[in-house]
Amino acid sequence: MKLLVIILNYKVADLTTGCLRSLAPEMPAIAGSRVVVVENGSGDNSAERLRDSIVAEGWDTWVELAPLTQNLGFTRGNNLIIRRAFSSPNPPEYVLLLNADTVVAENAISRLVRFMDENPRAGIAGARLEYPDKRPQGSPFRFLSIASEFDRGLQMGVVSRWLLKWVVCPAKPRVASPVDWVAGAGMIIRRDVIEVLGPLDEGFFAYFEDMDYCLNAGRAGWSTWYVPESLIVHFEGASSGIGVGTGARLPSYWFEARRWFFLKNHGALYASLADAAFLLGCALSGLRRIIQRRRNPDAAHLFLDSLRHSVFLTGFKAADNGLKQRGGY
């Protein structure tokens, strides 16, 4: 198999259908390609609606529906299909993780595949992500650090300029370029990388697994690239409810994933310093807003939730990522 595309649906059947519709002109033309839609235990009639759409549109020649009865989260939902594919006699050369709340532009997927074919040391590549109104989204990113966490909490422009080399969202390259990490909303992974690293780390329910995977691919000698010629429109947060500027409270699994990223990859001391840096920055930012009487643009209860989920109150072990229903993915 050349390409396996995995799409997780969680209560966004209409958006998933729209994503498949955007793939329809391209997927049959990529020889040896297949799409698997995982209906990730939405608990509604999503599976029936998706099955009806796939049959009615004639997509069943290149789309498979895999309905689940329980929400496995982003990592376990994807891993279920990855493990199945890699235990087959013909595992895919590439795996593309594609969010259900996306619409791929013309030739977006074939451009990613061609880039990987032409750059054999590229282990992972990510598309250019945009909002529906054509504003750019964050990806690609730099890895989180103690300095970036202080900057993220403080949100003060003059300090951000001093910490520019650590800012998580740098200026976006205009041509294909190596980067620290790309978002899992549109991320293609080479077979060799999966064979070395295995599938996604299930210590993450959702979020931070893409950064973790790119970091560990780099440690294993594989580069991660940003390919702006491949465009994907992303309706950010449709499944999870998490979106930039919404003010929505972040779910527990977001904080648990962040903590596990630091503990797993940098150890207890570094995780403690990262938590302390963010909490200090966030506290100073809150004090400044009180003095200036400015509105708080952060997610609701961000400081208290960050403190509650910090290593200082939670400890130095990964949270239990059991098969329990959570709000998202």
Backbone torsions as a table, in degrees:
resi	resn	phi	psi	omega
1	MET	NA	138.2	178.9
2	LYS	-81.1	-51.9	-171.4
3	LEU	-141.0	130.4	171.7
4	LEU	-115.1	120.9	176.7
5	VAL	-104.1	128.0	179.6
6	ILE	-115.4	126.2	178.9
7	ILE	-123.3	126.3	176.5
8	LEU	-98.7	125.3	175.0
9	ASN	-103.3	128.8	172.0
10	TYR	-138.5	96.3	176.0
11	LYS	63.0	27.0	177.2
12	VAL	-134.7	50.3	-175.0
13	ALA	-58.4	-38.3	179.7
14	ASP	-64.7	-41.9	178.8
15	LEU	-68.0	-38.2	177.3
16	THR	-61.6	-42.3	176.7
17	THR	-61.6	-40.3	176.9
18	GLY	-63.7	-38.4	177.1
19	CYS	-62.8	-46.1	178.4
20	LEU	-62.2	-38.7	179.8
21	ARG	-62.6	-37.0	178.8
22	SER	-71.7	-25.3	177.8
23	LEU	-81.2	-22.9	-170.9
24	ALA	-55.1	-40.2	-179.8
25	PRO	-69.3	-19.2	-169.4
26	GLU	-107.2	-41.5	-171.0
27	MET	-60.5	-45.5	-179.7
28	PRO	-61.2	-21.8	-178.6
29	ALA	-84.0	-13.1	177.2
30	ILE	-92.8	103.3	-174.9
31	ALA	-58.8	133.7	177.9
32	GLY	73.7	34.8	179.8
33	SER	-113.6	154.0	-177.1
34	ARG	-152.4	143.7	175.4
35	VAL	-114.9	133.0	172.2
36	VAL	-117.8	122.4	175.3
37	VAL	-98.6	118.3	176.7
38	VAL	-94.1	113.0	174.1
39	GLU	-83.1	104.5	-163.5
40	ASN	-89.1	55.7	173.4
41	GLY	63.1	44.3	-178.0
42	SER	-61.8	-27.8	180.0
43	GLY	79.5	16.5	177.3
44	ASP	-129.7	-153.3	-178.7
45	ASN	-97.3	25.8	-177.3
46	SER	-59.0	-42.4	-177.5
47	ALA	-60.7	-45.4	-179.8
48	GLU	-64.3	-42.8	-179.9
49	ARG	-64.5	-41.9	179.5
50	LEU	-67.5	-42.2	178.9
51	ARG	-61.1	-43.7	179.5
52	ASP	-61.9	-41.7	-179.5
53	SER	-65.8	-42.8	-178.6
54	ILE	-61.6	-43.2	-179.7
55	VAL	-70.5	-45.3	-176.4
56	ALA	-62.8	-35.7	-178.0
57	GLU	-86.3	-6.1	-177.9
58	GLY	73.8	25.9	-178.3
59	TRP	-86.8	-4.4	-172.2
60	ASP	-68.0	-8.3	175.3
61	THR	-76.6	-19.1	-178.7
62	TRP	-134.9	-0.3	178.9
63	VAL	-121.4	134.5	173.1
64	GLU	-117.7	138.0	175.6
65	LEU	-102.0	127.2	177.7
66	ALA	-117.1	92.7	-177.9
67	PRO	-80.7	136.1	176.4
68	LEU	-114.9	155.5	179.1
69	THR	-95.6	-9.1	-176.6
70	GLN	-139.0	145.8	179.0
71	ASN	-74.8	110.4	-178.8
72	LEU	-89.9	-2.6	-175.4
73	GLY	81.3	175.4	-176.0
74	PHE	-67.7	-45.3	-174.8
75	THR	-69.9	-50.3	-176.1
76	ARG	-70.2	-33.5	177.1
77	GLY	-63.3	-44.7	177.0
78	ASN	-68.7	-41.6	-176.5
79	ASN	-63.6	-31.9	178.1
80	LEU	-55.9	-43.6	-178.9
81	ILE	-79.2	-37.7	178.1
82	ILE	-60.8	-47.0	-179.1
83	ARG	-63.7	-40.8	179.1
84	ARG	-62.4	-43.7	-178.5
85	ALA	-65.8	-38.6	-176.2
86	PHE	-82.2	-8.1	172.2
87	SER	-94.8	-1.2	179.8
88	SER	-84.0	164.8	178.8
89	PRO	-67.7	-18.1	-175.6
90	ASN	-132.0	72.6	-178.4
91	PRO	-66.2	152.7	-176.6
92	PRO	-69.6	146.4	174.2
93	GLU	-69.4	-34.5	178.7
94	TYR	-135.5	146.7	171.3
95	VAL	-118.7	127.3	177.8
96	LEU	-109.9	118.4	172.3
97	LEU	-87.8	120.9	-175.3
98	LEU	-131.2	123.7	178.4
99	ASN	-65.9	147.7	178.1
100	ALA	-66.7	-29.2	-176.9
101	ASP	-90.3	47.3	179.2
102	THR	-131.0	158.7	169.6
103	VAL	-130.0	122.7	-177.6
104	VAL	-88.2	136.6	177.7
105	ALA	-75.6	168.7	-178.1
106	GLU	-57.0	129.4	177.2
107	ASN	65.7	13.3	-178.7
108	ALA	-60.9	-42.0	-176.2
109	ILE	-75.7	-44.0	-179.6
110	SER	-62.9	-31.1	177.8
111	ARG	-69.6	-37.2	175.2
112	LEU	-64.8	-45.1	179.6
113	VAL	-61.6	-45.8	179.9
114	ARG	-62.0	-40.4	178.3
115	PHE	-60.1	-44.8	-179.4
116	MET	-65.3	-39.1	177.7
117	ASP	-61.1	-38.3	-175.1
118	GLU	-85.9	-9.5	-177.5
119	ASN	-131.9	80.6	-171.3
120	PRO	-66.4	-14.7	176.2
121	ARG	-93.7	-2.1	173.2
122	ALA	-78.6	118.7	-179.5
123	GLY	-88.4	-31.9	-175.9
124	ILE	-141.3	144.7	174.0
125	ALA	-142.3	149.1	-179.9
126	GLY	-126.7	147.5	179.1
127	ALA	-81.1	166.8	170.5
128	ARG	-76.8	126.6	-179.2
129	LEU	-106.3	135.6	177.1
130	GLU	-132.8	153.8	169.2
131	TYR	-74.1	164.1	179.1
132	PRO	-57.6	-26.9	178.9
133	ASP	-88.6	13.4	175.1
134	LYS	77.0	7.4	171.9
135	ARG	-70.1	142.1	179.4
136	PRO	-72.2	143.8	172.4
137	GLN	-95.4	172.7	-168.2
138	GLY	-58.1	-44.9	-173.1
139	SER	-57.0	136.3	8.7
140	PRO	-85.9	170.3	-173.4
141	PHE	-132.2	164.3	164.1
142	ARG	-95.1	157.1	177.5
143	PHE	-66.8	147.8	176.2
144	LEU	-64.9	148.4	179.4
145	SER	-147.6	174.2	175.9
146	ILE	-61.0	-43.7	179.8
147	ALA	-64.0	-42.7	-179.0
148	SER	-66.9	-33.4	178.8
149	GLU	-68.8	-37.8	174.7
150	PHE	-63.4	-44.3	179.3
151	ASP	-63.9	-41.3	180.0
152	ARG	-63.3	-37.8	178.9
153	GLY	-74.7	-39.5	-173.9
154	LEU	-75.3	-43.1	179.8
155	GLN	53.8	50.4	177.8
156	MET	-120.6	120.1	-172.2
157	GLY	-54.8	-42.4	-176.3
158	VAL	-65.7	-36.4	178.0
159	VAL	-72.0	-40.0	178.4
160	SER	-58.0	-36.3	178.1
161	ARG	-66.6	-35.7	176.1
162	TRP	-67.8	-32.1	-176.4
163	LEU	-100.7	25.8	-169.6
164	LEU	-57.2	-36.9	-177.4
165	LYS	-71.2	-11.3	178.2
166	TRP	-109.4	-4.4	-178.7
167	VAL	-59.6	133.7	-171.5
168	VAL	-67.7	-36.4	-178.4
169	CYS	-107.4	89.1	179.5
170	PRO	-78.2	176.5	174.9
171	ALA	-60.8	142.6	-174.3
172	LYS	-84.9	130.1	177.0
173	PRO	-63.9	148.6	178.7
174	ARG	-91.4	-12.4	177.1
175	VAL	-128.5	164.5	179.8
176	ALA	-54.9	128.4	-173.0
177	SER	-146.7	149.4	172.4
178	PRO	-71.4	140.3	-177.6
179	VAL	-139.0	172.8	176.7
180	ASP	-69.3	-56.1	-179.5
181	TRP	-156.6	158.8	-179.4
182	VAL	-125.3	157.7	-176.0
183	ALA	-72.7	142.0	178.5
184	GLY	-71.6	-0.1	176.8
185	ALA	-67.6	-22.6	178.3
186	GLY	-158.2	74.5	-170.5
187	MET	-127.8	122.7	179.4
188	ILE	-102.6	137.0	-174.7
189	ILE	-125.8	134.5	178.9
190	ARG	-74.8	144.8	179.5
191	ARG	-53.1	-43.9	-176.8
192	ASP	-59.3	-34.9	179.5
193	VAL	-66.9	-45.3	-179.9
194	ILE	-65.0	-36.5	178.8
195	GLU	-66.4	-30.1	178.8
196	VAL	-83.7	-48.2	-174.0
197	LEU	-87.7	-22.2	-169.3
198	GLY	82.7	-175.2	179.4
199	PRO	-74.9	-169.5	-178.3
200	LEU	-64.2	150.3	179.0
201	ASP	-73.1	117.3	-177.1
202	GLU	-79.8	3.6	167.7
203	GLY	-67.4	-16.6	173.7
204	PHE	-100.2	125.5	173.2
205	PHE	-74.0	-47.9	175.4
206	ALA	-164.2	150.9	-178.2
207	TYR	76.8	143.2	179.0
208	PHE	72.8	-10.7	178.0
209	GLU	-68.7	-31.2	178.5
210	ASP	-69.9	-43.5	176.3
211	MET	-62.6	-44.0	178.2
212	ASP	-59.2	-42.8	-176.6
213	TYR	-68.3	-41.6	178.0
214	CYS	-65.9	-39.0	178.7
215	LEU	-61.2	-46.6	-176.5
216	ASN	-76.1	-26.9	171.2
217	ALA	-63.9	-42.6	177.4
218	GLY	-62.0	-40.8	178.4
219	ARG	-65.1	-26.3	178.1
220	ALA	-88.9	2.9	174.6
221	GLY	100.2	7.7	-178.8
222	TRP	-104.6	137.4	178.8
223	SER	-91.0	153.2	174.5
224	THR	-110.6	135.9	-174.8
225	TRP	-125.4	150.0	172.0
226	TYR	-105.8	126.9	-175.2
227	VAL	-119.0	89.3	-174.1
228	PRO	-68.7	-15.9	177.5
229	GLU	-67.4	-19.9	176.2
230	SER	-96.7	116.4	-174.6
231	LEU	-111.4	131.3	175.3
232	ILE	-130.1	126.6	175.1
233	VAL	-86.0	128.5	-172.2
234	HIS	-122.1	118.0	174.5
235	PHE	-84.4	75.7	-166.8
236	GLU	-54.1	132.5	172.8
237	GLY	82.1	8.9	-177.2
238	ALA	-63.0	-38.8	-179.6
239	SER	-83.7	-39.7	-172.6
240	SER	-93.3	-21.9	-174.2
241	GLY	82.1	2.4	-179.8
242	ILE	-98.1	122.5	178.7
243	GLY	-151.0	148.6	-178.9
244	VAL	-63.5	129.9	174.4
245	GLY	80.6	4.0	-178.8
246	THR	-80.0	-23.8	-176.0
247	GLY	77.7	1.4	-179.1
248	ALA	-67.3	145.6	178.4
249	ARG	-69.5	133.7	-179.8
250	LEU	-74.5	139.8	-179.2
251	PRO	-73.3	161.4	-178.8
252	SER	-57.6	-37.7	-175.7
253	TYR	-66.0	-23.4	175.2
254	TRP	-65.4	-47.3	179.9
255	PHE	-68.0	-38.2	178.5
256	GLU	-62.4	-40.1	180.0
257	ALA	-67.2	-42.2	178.7
258	ARG	-60.9	-46.6	-179.8
259	ARG	-60.9	-43.4	-178.9
260	TRP	-65.7	-35.5	177.6
261	PHE	-58.3	-48.4	-178.3
262	PHE	-68.4	-43.7	-178.8
263	LEU	-64.1	-45.9	-177.1
264	LYS	-64.9	-45.2	-169.2
265	ASN	-95.0	-19.4	-174.8
266	HIS	-131.7	-10.9	176.9
267	GLY	92.2	171.6	-171.5
268	ALA	-66.5	-42.4	-178.3
269	LEU	-63.2	-47.6	-178.8
270	TYR	-63.1	-41.6	178.7
271	ALA	-61.4	-39.3	178.5
272	SER	-63.9	-43.9	-179.7
273	LEU	-67.7	-36.5	177.8
274	ALA	-65.0	-43.4	177.2
275	ASP	-63.1	-44.8	-179.6
276	ALA	-62.6	-40.5	-179.2
277	ALA	-63.8	-44.8	-179.8
278	PHE	-66.2	-45.7	-177.8
279	LEU	-62.7	-40.0	176.9
280	LEU	-63.5	-48.2	179.3
281	GLY	-60.6	-42.6	-179.0
282	CYS	-65.7	-40.2	178.4
283	ALA	-64.5	-44.1	178.5
284	LEU	-64.2	-38.6	178.4
285	SER	-64.3	-42.4	178.5
286	GLY	-63.8	-40.3	178.3
287	LEU	-63.7	-40.8	179.3
288	ARG	-63.7	-40.6	179.8
289	ARG	-65.9	-37.1	177.9
290	ILE	-62.7	-45.2	-179.4
291	ILE	-64.4	-41.1	-177.0
292	GLN	-88.6	-4.4	-179.7
293	ARG	55.6	48.5	-179.9
294	ARG	-104.8	153.0	179.2
295	ARG	-69.0	145.9	178.0
296	ASN	-86.1	114.4	-178.1
297	PRO	-87.2	-3.2	-174.0
298	ASP	-74.8	167.8	169.8
299	ALA	-58.9	147.2	-178.0
300	ALA	-58.7	137.2	174.8
301	HIS	60.3	30.1	-173.1
302	LEU	-62.6	-45.1	-177.6
303	PHE	-64.9	-48.5	-177.9
304	LEU	-65.8	-40.0	178.1
305	ASP	-66.1	-38.8	178.1
306	SER	-64.6	-39.8	177.5
307	LEU	-66.4	-43.6	-177.7
308	ARG	-62.9	-33.8	-178.0
309	HIS	-98.6	5.6	-179.0
310	SER	-72.5	164.9	177.8
311	VAL	-65.0	-21.6	-178.3
312	PHE	-68.0	-31.3	-179.3
313	LEU	-109.5	-20.1	-175.5
314	THR	-104.1	-24.8	-178.8
315	GLY	97.9	-166.2	-168.8
316	PHE	-117.2	25.9	176.2
317	LYS	-114.7	155.2	175.7
318	ALA	-66.2	145.0	174.9
319	ALA	-66.2	150.6	176.5
320	ASP	-67.3	115.7	178.8
321	ASN	-99.6	62.3	179.3
322	GLY	-74.2	171.9	-178.3
323	LEU	-82.6	69.8	178.4
324	LYS	-115.9	149.8	-178.7
325	GLN	-67.8	133.0	176.4
326	ARG	-134.7	161.2	-174.8
327	GLY	-82.3	82.3	177.2
328	GLY	146.2	139.7	178.1
329	TYR	58.2	NA	NA
